[in-house]
Amino acid sequence: MDERLRRWRLALGGDADGTGCALSGDDAQMDAALAALYNGGRGSGQGSGGRGDAERGAGLGASAPRVARWLGDIRSYFPSTVVQVMQKDAIERLNLTRLLLEPEMLEAVEPDVHLVGTLLSLNRVMPETARRSARAVVVKVVADLERRLAQRTRTAVTGALDRSARTHRPRRVADIDWDRTIRANLKNYLPERNTVVPSRLVGYARRQRAVIREVTLCIDQSGSMAASVVYSSVFGAVLASMRSLRTSLVVFDTSVVDLTDQLHDPVELLFGTQLGGGTDINRAIAYCQGLITRPSNSIFILISDLYEGGVREEMLRRVAAMTAAGVQVIVLLALSDEGQPHYDRDNAEALAALGVPAFACTPDAFPGLMAAAIERRDIAQWAERTLAVRTT
């Protein structure tokens, strides 16, 4: 069978009449799994891959055993990245949210960030029988994210802290960075004396016993921010593990919850969130202002789509006061891989007028963002150069 014809047949669905291509074996099973999601009684244009207009008798219905078998099938025939997309589509298109409360379903799914977000939104209504399975899903996803992101974050932040603490006037011999001093003065090497004459010293500023930087993550936990909440919690836990930072993490909807004391366990932290509900950014910023003790050495990161349900003018006044005091304020419209987010453009533009950049950031880029913030670089320029996005 022509490979291109086979692929078109799988992409379009329908039957052999349209392409002259009949399927058998694994291809037929793959086609049935796709049909159950994208063609089952839903007609043309419903599938994310544009799978024809044939209305088949297939479909997942509302049977947990049938859905569990389907989840097993797609894991057998498709790579995990495709499985995650199909699971997300199934939850959204076929309203399978209720079935995720059943342990049988949770044991069959492919864990990913989107699934964790869905489970967290169901946290308050989840029966005890499903909670253990749900926790296992969250534990696996968090462990995968930490494995992927933690070391890169620590390396970027540690390097930035070292660079920001450098001085060309070390006060004591113990403060001299001899390796960098020698490198900086190699041009002054005297071969006859077999030595380097240092005309410029490179060292560390007097190391402070107190925290070098304060970092406050303020996270919108409205339903649209689910993936951002997951990534932010993992990054918060990583930052909190670094002694040279004092990290706080606050989540909010119309109320504000300080989860800083749970940063040692990102899984518990995630179960402490409550996705969904309204948004009061002003109230959250007011709370976070009280956490900041050293404004000139503080980084405040608001992660929100900026749809404000509170007092907008007061929110903007608080941000202006923070920046005037020396706090480095950054707004992330999303911290996820989901592409261009929906956000309140008027509020983003108002913040930009105050000198506060607002942009979406991918998890892979976040360590670099933290390094740039610690070094007090121009964050808007960093985002345009690194993320290829124009900040609002």
N, C-alpha and C positions, 0 to 999 in steps of 0.2 A: 504494500500500500504506500502511495506517495506520502512522505512525512508531512509536507505542507498541507496536503488535503486532510490528513488525519487531524492535524492541529486545528484547522478551520472547522472541521466537524465537531471537535470537542468544544471549541469556543462558541459556535453558533447554536449548538443543540439541535433540536428538531429531529428529523429522521433521515434515512439514507436518500430520500427523494431529492432533498435540497442540494446535496453534495455528491450523490452517487457513491457514498462511502458508508459501508456498514461497519459497526464496531463489534468486537467480541473480546472475551477474556477480561484482562485488567482494564482495557479501554472502556469496555461496556460498564464495568463497575464504577470507574471514574465518572463516566457520563451520568450514571444514575445518581451518584452523590451530588454532582453539580445540579442535576435536574431537581432533586429534592429541595434544594435551597433556592435556586434562581428561576425555576419554571413551574414549580408545583402550584398550578391553579392561579398563577398571578399574571400571566399574559406577557405581552411584548414590552421591552424596555425596562424591565424590573431588575435585571441582573447586572451586577457591576461589570461583567464581561460582555454584556449585550447578547445574551444567549437566546436568540431567536424569539418566535412568538408562539411556539407550540405549547399548548396547555396540556400537561401530562397529568395522569392520575397520581404521580408521585407527590411527595410533600412530607414534612416532618410532623405536622399536626402538633398535638399537645401531649404526646405519650413519652414519658421519660425513658422507658426502655428503647423505644424506636430512635429517639434522639441520641441516646448513649451509643447505640450501634452505629449510627451515622457518624458520630464523632470518632469512633474507632476506625471506621472506613476511611475517612478523609486523612487520618494520620498515617494510614497504610499507603495511600496513593499519592500524597502531596507532601512537599517539603514543609518544615515547620513554619516558615514565613507565610506561606500560602494558607496553611491551616489556621493561623492566627487571624488572617483577613476573613476567611470564611466563617470562623466562629463569631467574629465581631458582626459580620453581616447577618448571621443567623439570629443573634440576640436582638439586633435592631429591627430586622425586617419581619421576623416571624414571632416576635414578642415572647422569647423564651426565658425572660428574666425570672419568672416564677419557678421554672424548672431548675434554675441554678441553686435553689434552696434545698435540693435533694442530693444527698451524698453520692448516689450513683452517678449523677451528672458531673459533679465536681471531680470525681475520680477519673472521668473519661476525657476531660477537656485538656487542651494544651495550655499551660500557664503562660500568661503574658501580661503586660502592663494594663491593657484595656480590660482584660478579665478581672484583674485586681480592682480596678476602678469600679466596675459593676458590682463586685462582691462588697466593696466598702459601702456603696450606696444602699445595699440590702442589709447592712450590718445590724440595724436595730430591729429588723423583722425576721432575722435568720433563726430558724429553730436550732436547739442545742445539738440535735443529731447531725446537722450540716456544718456546724461551726468548726468542728475539728478538721473536716475536709477542706473547708474554706481557708482555715489557717495554714494548712499544708501548702495550698496553692500560693498564698501570700509569701510564706517562708521561702519557697523555691524561687519566686520571681525576685524578691529582695536579695537573696544570695547571689543570683545571677547578675543583678545590677551592681552589687558591691564588688563582685569579682571583676566586672568590666570597667568600673569607673573609679573605685576607691584609690588605687595606687596612683593613677594619673592625677587625681585631684590633690592628693598629699604632695606629690612631687612639684606640681605647678605652684601650689600655695607656699610650700617651704622655700622654693627658689625665689618667689616674689618677696617673701618676708626677709630673706637674706639680702636681696638686692636693695630693698627699701631701707635696710638698717646699715648700709655701708656708709662710710665717711672717709674723707681724705685727711681728717685730723683726729686720728685715734688718740685718746687721752692717756692711755697706758700701753706699755709694751704688750701686755696680755691681750689688748684689743686689736692688735695688728693681724691682718690676714696675710701671713707670710707667702703663701702660695700665689695669691693674686698680686701682692706687692712685687714679687720677683718677676712674674709675667709682665707686669706693667713697666718694669725697668730693664728688660733684657737689652734694650738699645744702649744701656749704660754699662754693659759688661766690659771689664778691663782684663784682657787676656794675660797681661804680664803679672797681674795679681790674682788671677783666677777667681775673680769675685764680681759681683754686681753692686754698683753704687746706687742706692735708692734715692732718686731725686723727688719721688712722689710716693707717699705711703697710702696703702689701701687697708682699711680696717673696718671694724664694726663700731657702730655707736654704742655707748654704754648700754649694756643689756639691762632692760628693765625687769624687775622682779614681777611687776604687774603684767596684765595681759597686753600684748602688742596691738591687737586689733579686736574690736567688738563687731560681730556680725549678727544682724537680726534678719531672719527670714520671716516674712509676713505673707501667708498663703491664703488665697481665696479658695474656699472649699465648695463653691457652687458647682452644680453638676457638670458644667462644661469644662471644668478645670481638673477632671479626675486624673488624667495622666500626669499633669503638672504636680498634683499633690503627691503622687507616688514617687516621682523623681526627686522632688524637693525634700521629702522625708529621708530618702537615702543619702542625698548630699548633705543634709543637715546633720545626720549621724556621723558622716565622715569628718565634717568640719569640727564637730563637737569633740572628736577624738584627738584633736591637735591642741596641745597645751598652750601654744602661742596665740590661740584664738579663744574668745569667749563667745560662744554661739547660743543664740536664742531662737526658738521656733514657735511661731504663733499662727494658729489657723482661725479663720473667721467666716461667718455668714452674716446674719444679723446680730449674732453674739460673738464674743471673742474667747478663745480657749488657748491658754499658754501650755504647750506640750514640751517645754524645755526639759523638764525632769524625766522625760521618756526618750530623750535623744540617744541614750545608750542602747536602746532596743527599737530599731525602726519598724519592726513588725507590730509591737505593742503600740507604737506611735500611730501607725496607720489605722489600727483598730480604734484609736482614740479620736479619729476624725469622723465627721458626719456629712457626707457629700449631699448636696442639694440644698434647697432653701434660698432665701434672699441674700442680699449683700449690703453690708454697711462698712465701706472702706474707711470712712472718716473715724468711726469708733475704733477700728483696728489700729489705725495710725496713732490715734490718741493714746492707746494702751502702749504701743511700742515706743512712743516718745519717752514714757516713764522708765523704760528699760535701758535707755542710752545714758551712760554716765560720762563718756569721754567723746563728745561730738567730733572733734577733729581727728579722732582715730577710729571712727565708726563707719560701717558700711550697712546701709539699710536697703534690703532688696524686697520690693513689693511684687508679688507674683499674682497677677489679676488681669482679667479682661476689661477692667475699669468700668463695668456697668454698675454705677453707684446708686444704691437705694437710700443712702443717708444724705447728709447735708454736703452738697458738692462744694460750695464756696468755702466752707470750713475745712474740708479736706485739702483744698488747694492752699489755704492759708497755713495749714500745718506743714505741708511739704515745703512751702517757701521758708517757714521758720526753721525747719531742719537744715535745709541747704545753707541758710544764712549763718547758722551756728557751726557749720563746717562738716556736717554729716554728708557722706557721699551717698546720694539716693539714686537707685536704679530701679526701673520698672520693667519687669518681664511680662509680656502679654501672654506668654505660654512658655513652659519649660518641658518640651516634648518633641517628638519626631513627626508630629501630625501636620506639618506644613503651616501655611498662613492661617492664623487664628482669626476668629470674629472678635471685635473689640469696639469699645466706644471711642470713636475717632475724635470727638469733641474734647473729651477728657484727656486723651493722649496729646492732642495739640496744646491744650492748656498747660499740661505738665512740661512739654517741650519748651514752651515760652518761659518757664521757670528754670530752664537749663537742665531738666531731668529727661534723659533719653528713655524712650519706650519702644521695645522691640521684642520679637520672639527669639528664643534661644534654644538650640538643641542640647540634649544632655552631653554629647561629646564635646561641645564647645564651652560648657559651663566652667570647667577647670581653668581654661584660658581667661574667661571673663573674671573669675575671682582673682587671678594673678594681676590682671590689668587694674582691677579696682584697688587692690592692696598697694600697687605702685602709683596709684592716683593718676593713671593715664586718662586721656580723653576717651570716655566709654563710647560716645557716639561714633568717633572715628574708628575705634576698635571694632565695633559692630559692623560698620560699613565695609571695613577691610576684611574681617574674618568671616562674617556671616553672609556677606554680599547682600545686605539689606540696608535700606535707608531708614534710619530711625525717625520716629515721628516727633 
